[in-house]
Amino acid sequence: MNWFDIGVNLTNSRFAEDLEAVLQRAQQNGVSDMLITGTSENESREALALAERFQQFSTAGVHPHDADSVSTDFVQQLHELASHPRVLAIGECGLDFNRNYSAKSSQLRVFEQQLELAAELQLPVFLHERDAFAQQLVLLKRYRNSLAGGVAHCFTGNREQMEGYLELDLHIGITGWLCDPKRGKDLREAITSLPLNRLLLETDAPFLFPKTLRPKSSRNEPASLPHIASVLCDLRDLPLEQIAQMSTENAQALFNISTDTEHGRT
């Protein structure tokens, strides 16, 4: 079985000392493809450099936490990065009114500018949202007819919120949050009605180590993706092979990946 981890933060400093070993463990566990997340102008450049080095893929975008500190020409910088065939999506972008590391006004402006860029380039959006679902949905509805799809990255919401994204024909990214019976209660209930053609899998490594995985670790890795899938299979009573095939095919379709992976998107 081959797996596609559509959200992994390989630019994070916690991977600095042993990145090649991390990627080797991923390969050993069948995680052959990864989308390396860009969360700022600089990290988007670093994500692309890693994607080129390891023949993987990346995103280009600004996380809402960084909305206050964007350069005046950040849209042009993202545009240039997104011209590379290994950059498959605009993001991580969206709204985060939970921590408000950036002002709400900045978050809304920077998110909308990235939606405009994604529509112009016809790239899907890689979405982040915390405690801002209603506001995020308003903007997504405004631009959805112009967008080439997208994914609610690291979805942790309830069935109603999931349905809101599905009504916009978006994909749902499932992480190890699913493996937490307490915090993940709403997600575990919602996942039972998620159409398999909208399912994407991700670790969000080094974050969100699955609570049901042993031995325990303070750092998550792409190698844990099959375990997350196995928990989903238990909840849905589905074979692991089916989830591997469907989630990988969904990723390839959403991100318009060429069968010749050396050249990225078609």
C-alpha positions in Angstrom: 0.0 0.0 0.0 1.1 3.5 -0.8 0.1 6.5 1.2 0.0 10.3 0.6 0.5 12.6 3.6 -1.1 15.8 2.4 0.1 17.9 5.4 3.5 17.6 6.9 5.6 20.4 8.4 9.1 19.3 7.4 10.5 22.8 7.7 9.9 22.6 11.5 13.1 22.8 13.6 12.2 19.5 15.3 13.2 17.7 12.1 16.4 19.6 11.6 18.7 16.9 13.1 17.3 13.7 11.4 15.1 14.7 8.5 16.6 12.0 6.2 15.9 9.3 8.8 12.3 10.6 9.2 11.8 10.3 5.5 13.3 6.8 5.4 10.9 5.7 8.1 8.0 7.1 6.1 9.1 5.2 3.0 9.4 2.0 5.1 5.8 2.5 6.2 4.5 3.1 2.6 4.2 6.9 2.9 5.7 7.6 -0.5 4.2 11.0 -1.2 4.1 14.1 1.0 2.8 17.7 0.7 5.2 19.9 2.7 3.3 22.8 4.2 4.3 26.4 3.6 3.1 28.7 6.4 4.9 32.0 5.6 6.8 33.5 2.8 10.1 32.2 4.1 8.8 28.8 5.1 7.1 28.4 1.7 10.5 28.9 0.1 12.0 26.3 2.5 9.1 23.9 1.8 9.7 24.1 -1.9 13.5 23.6 -1.5 12.8 20.4 0.5 10.2 19.3 -2.1 12.9 19.7 -4.8 15.6 18.0 -2.7 13.4 14.9 -1.8 11.2 14.9 -4.9 8.1 15.6 -3.0 5.5 18.4 -3.2 4.8 21.6 -1.3 2.3 24.5 -0.7 2.9 28.2 -0.8 1.0 30.4 1.6 0.7 32.5 4.7 -0.8 31.0 7.9 -3.3 33.4 9.7 -0.8 33.5 12.7 1.6 35.4 10.3 -0.9 37.7 8.7 0.3 40.8 10.6 3.9 40.3 9.4 3.5 39.8 5.6 5.6 41.7 3.2 4.0 44.4 1.1 4.6 42.1 -2.0 3.8 38.8 -0.3 1.2 37.9 -3.0 3.8 38.4 -5.7 6.2 36.2 -3.8 3.6 33.5 -3.4 2.8 33.8 -7.1 6.4 33.2 -8.1 6.7 30.2 -5.8 3.4 28.8 -7.1 4.8 28.8 -10.7 6.9 25.9 -9.7 5.3 22.6 -10.7 6.0 21.0 -7.3 3.9 23.7 -5.6 0.4 22.1 -5.6 -1.8 24.5 -3.5 -2.1 27.9 -2.0 -1.9 27.9 1.8 -1.8 27.1 4.6 -4.3 30.0 4.7 -7.4 30.8 6.5 -8.6 32.2 9.8 -7.7 31.5 13.4 -9.7 33.5 16.0 -8.7 31.1 18.8 -5.3 32.5 19.5 -5.4 35.7 17.5 -1.7 35.9 17.0 -2.6 38.4 14.2 -5.4 40.9 14.2 -8.7 39.7 12.8 -8.6 42.4 10.2 -5.2 41.3 9.0 -6.3 37.7 8.9 -9.3 38.5 6.8 -7.4 40.6 4.4 -4.5 38.2 3.9 -6.9 35.2 3.5 -8.9 36.9 0.9 -5.8 37.9 -1.0 -4.7 34.3 -1.1 -8.2 33.2 -2.2 -7.9 35.6 -5.1 -4.4 34.3 -5.9 -5.6 30.7 -5.9 -8.5 31.6 -8.2 -6.1 33.4 -10.6 -3.7 30.4 -10.7 -6.4 27.8 -10.5 -4.7 26.0 -7.6 -6.6 24.4 -4.7 -6.5 26.0 -1.3 -5.0 24.4 1.8 -7.2 25.7 4.5 -6.7 26.4 8.2 -9.6 27.4 10.6 -9.9 27.7 14.4 -13.0 29.3 16.0 -13.8 31.2 12.8 -15.9 28.7 10.9 -18.8 31.1 10.1 -16.5 33.9 8.8 -14.4 31.5 6.9 -17.4 30.0 5.2 -18.6 33.4 4.1 -15.3 34.1 2.2 -15.2 30.6 0.8 -18.7 30.9 -0.6 -17.8 34.2 -2.2 -14.8 32.7 -4.1 -15.8 29.0 -4.4 -17.0 29.2 -8.1 -13.6 30.6 -9.0 -11.5 28.1 -7.0 -10.0 24.8 -8.2 -11.1 23.0 -5.0 -9.5 22.8 -1.6 -9.1 20.9 1.6 -10.1 21.7 5.1 -6.7 20.8 6.6 -6.6 19.2 10.0 -10.3 19.2 10.3 -11.4 18.9 14.0 -15.0 20.1 13.8 -18.4 18.5 14.0 -20.7 16.9 11.5 -22.5 20.3 10.7 -19.2 22.0 10.0 -18.0 19.1 7.8 -21.3 19.3 5.9 -20.6 23.0 5.3 -17.3 22.3 3.6 -18.8 19.3 1.7 -21.6 21.5 0.3 -18.8 23.6 -1.2 -17.3 20.5 -2.8 -14.2 20.7 -0.7 -12.1 17.8 0.8 -11.6 17.0 4.4 -8.1 16.4 5.9 -8.1 13.8 8.7 -5.2 13.7 11.2 -4.3 11.9 14.4 -7.0 14.1 16.2 -9.2 11.1 15.2 -7.2 9.0 17.6 -8.2 11.0 20.7 -11.5 9.6 22.0 -12.1 12.7 24.2 -11.0 15.7 22.1 -11.8 14.0 18.9 -15.3 12.9 19.9 -17.1 15.2 17.4 -14.7 14.3 14.6 -15.1 10.6 15.2 -18.8 11.0 14.9 -18.7 13.1 11.8 -16.3 10.8 10.0 -18.9 8.1 9.9 -20.8 10.0 7.2 -17.8 11.5 5.3 -18.0 10.4 1.6 -14.8 8.5 0.8 -14.2 10.6 -2.4 -13.7 13.6 -0.1 -11.3 12.0 2.3 -7.6 13.0 2.6 -5.2 11.8 5.2 -2.4 13.8 6.9 -0.2 13.7 10.0 0.4 17.4 10.4 3.8 16.2 11.8 5.6 17.1 14.0 2.2 17.9 15.7 -0.7 15.8 16.8 1.0 12.5 17.6 -1.8 9.9 17.6 -2.8 9.0 21.2 -3.4 5.4 20.3 0.0 4.8 18.7 2.8 3.1 20.7 5.4 3.7 21.7 4.4 7.3 22.6 6.5 10.2 21.3 6.5 13.9 21.7 7.0 14.2 17.9 4.7 13.0 15.2 6.1 11.7 11.9 4.7 10.9 8.4 5.4 7.2 9.2 2.3 7.3 11.6 -0.1 7.9 8.7 -1.1 4.2 8.3 -2.0 4.1 12.0 -4.3 7.0 11.6 -5.9 5.3 8.7 -6.3 2.1 10.7 -8.3 4.0 13.3 -10.5 5.4 10.6 -11.0 1.9 9.2 -12.1 0.7 12.6 -14.7 3.5 12.9 -16.0 2.9 9.3 -15.5 -0.9 9.2 -13.6 -0.6 6.0 -10.4 -2.5 4.7 -7.2 -0.6 5.0 -6.4 -1.2 1.4 -9.5 0.7 0.3 -8.6 3.7 2.4 -5.1 3.7 1.1 -6.3 3.7 -2.5 -9.1 6.2 -2.1 -7.1 8.8 -0.1 -4.2 8.6 -2.5 -6.4 8.9 -5.6 -8.3 11.8 -4.0 -5.0 13.6 -3.3 -3.7 13.0 -6.9 -7.0 14.3 -8.3 -7.3 17.4 -6.1 -3.7 18.5 -6.5 -3.7 17.7 -10.3 -0.6 15.5 -9.9 1.0 14.2 -13.0 1.7 10.5 -13.2 5.3 11.6 -13.8 5.9 12.7 -10.2 9.3 14.2 -11.0 7.4 17.0 -12.7 4.8 17.7 -10.2 1.4 18.9 -11.3 0.2 18.6 -14.9 
